[in-house]
Amino acid sequence: MGKLSEGAKEKLSERLSLPTSAIIGDPLIELTGSNQLRIENHKGIVKYAGNETKVNTSLGTLLVTGTSLVIKSMIPEEIVISGTIEKIEYLK
Amino acid sequence: MDNILLKIKSYNIISVKTREPEKALNLINRNGIAIWDAVYDGNILQFKAVNSDVSRLNEVLSVFTTEAVVEKQLGAQRALRYIAGRKAFFSSLAVVVAAILFFASFIWKIEIYGARDVETSDILNALYDNGIRQSTKKSSIDTKEAEIVILESFSGIADAMCEIKGSVLLISIVERETPLVQFDKSIPVDLIAATDATVMEYEVYNGTPNAHVGKEVKEGDTLISGLVPYEYRNEKGYQKVHALGVALTYEQITMNTSITLYKPIVGAEHVAQKIYYLFSREFSATNGQIEEGSLFLLSEKQNVRLGWIELPILYDEYKWYTMDNCMHKGDDEIYGEIYNAALAQISPKQSVRSIAYHIDSLEGQNANITVLIDVATNIAIEKEI
């Protein structure tokens, strides 16, 4: 994928009727209630603390604030953060 | 994460002392190592990872001054190590479980339900004779065959159902209704003849006589009528009562039996032979040499005892006595044994009037005897009016 331009990736995803995020590597963020956050296509952790966690994505740093934040699981494709999630925002 | 898979694979709780948890997590992540339940307390990063990733984790985290410390190992591998460390206990446990499974494949108890007139001991004896006893392997017991054995052995049993539940053989029998119906004393009845016979003894306790000693009666003839005539102020009629009385006929029964003419002297020495019935096999044990021509006393179907516990293992015990240790039985004793054998031959409606016997032949210490039993049979049965 790395050799295709962003525009080509978008066109490809349109042609294949696939979600754009899956092709171009945009983060896919799924919040379950306010207790679990799943981030696909992340690019690593910038900061990890119990009340604040920053995750690097292709769109910038995603700031997750809350209490008792725990990295429930972490594999190259996704991170699952659990705890009491209060706010999610992009820092641009 | 598949928790079950992880538990089978076995996983570790790992602690890393670091001021840069993000860096540690990203390094782990870049190396494709899966982790979960990561917690950072400001000094130590603790997380879980599968067993097989521990050495790689140490390599990855070698950039930090401290290496990954395995705090605790969990899952199936740890459980296996735990078991390996307690070999004696788990071996004993395995032996106990194996023993339970082994013993569960045998019948340890036979329960009989529904017996009224038929003795349960007689049913057990019939089953024993056909190889069905305690400690018989369940798989070798054909319940249908057991039912047939019972039905064929007892004329008084109308139906039998056998079922194996756990280690118990349950036998439910249904006895045939007695053909001689006994009515309540408040119900008016006649006494009629159950068979063609000559009345030899006759007594009336209640009702109107309709027979006499020496009278030949046919089946169904009224012996004692329940209709009692009365006359009150020139009015005649019959009062219905419950007839009571006895009408006996005499008959002779011939039977053959064999008895031992000798008995051991009290306290005499003997050789004990025990035959154990275990796991569908017989095991014999004797405490000496059995001499030819010895006399034995048999105690059948005893339970093996372990202290005060009665085990469901049966054995027959033979006590063998040489003839030097035996004496001839007295005439009264021989007569008593023949009388008991005769009683076993007659029905509840019959009673023994006299017994005559003669010895046909002798075989060693045994005598083959022909017995002539004079019996009185009650031929009266009730019939509701």
Interface residues (C-beta under 8 A of the other chain):
Chain A: G44 I45 V46 K47 Y48 A49 G50 K54 V70 I71 K72 S73 M74 I75 P76 V80
Chain B: M1 P21 E22 L25 N26 I28 N29 R30 G32 A34 I35 W36 D37 A38 V39 Y40 D41 G42 L45 F47
